[in-house]
Amino acid sequence: MTQGASADPGVIDLLGLLAYAELGSFFRLADDAGLAPTLRAKGQLAALAATEQAHYQALRDRLEELGADPEEAMAPFVAPLDAWTERTEPKSWLESLVKTYIGDGIAGDFYARVAGLADDETRVLIEGVLAETGRAEFVTETVRAALEEDPKLAGRLALWARRLVGEALSQAQAVAVQRPELATLLAGGAEGEDRRSRKPSGTGDLAAVSRMFASLTEGHAGRLRAMGLAD
């Protein structure tokens, strides 16, 4: 199946990136469910994993509607996302929960920033995928409860969260360099421009994207506070 003539290459890249991210999130949540210490936690995480799988399928369907092959659309993002996963291997169940919350939170901020640059149907789909599923509440309550039992965990988990952000932003910038059409789309979002009026500009696009990535740390600070990990 080939990409439809009317499909914006940047939008195809965005959907491919989001689809593979959702697939990865599904596997992480499923693994977390298996390691959860209580039946209640296992059930909650399993339900969240099922939601991520449904999101992944919806994104695949949209790619096909746009005339793109989902596997081809996701392929450019397998290596960088897998690299982030491998470089941030958690050493405990709590670290894994923090990784899911921080990683998916940054990704969600990122996608929300540029969703409005896609066509209306794609925008509505992305907004639905990003809708809160209860994951934030579950993770924040679990981490806070763990800190009440052992306050010494706070320093280690806060350091872990900062490392996750650094690795995520590094990989995101690498993707922008490798995918100029996506960088152009993201640069339009960073500068508040209409994607249809913007042309690829190389270094200028990457500078705008870098500024956007830097601004995503604002949401990260809020997530640290929600978990009780703020300085």
Secondary structure, 3 states (H helix, E strand, C coil): CCCCCCCCHHHHHHHHHHHHHHHHHHHHHHHHHHHCCCHHHHHHHHHHHHHHHHHHHHHHHHHHHCCCCHHHHHHHHHHHHHHHHHHCCCCCHHHHHHHHHHHHHHHHHHHHHHHCCCCHHHHHHHHHHHCCCCHHHHHHHHHHHHHHHCCCHHHHHHHHHHHHHHHHHHHHHHHHHHCHHHHHHHHHHHHCCCHHHCCCCCHHHHHHHHHHHHHCHHHHHHHHHHHCCCC
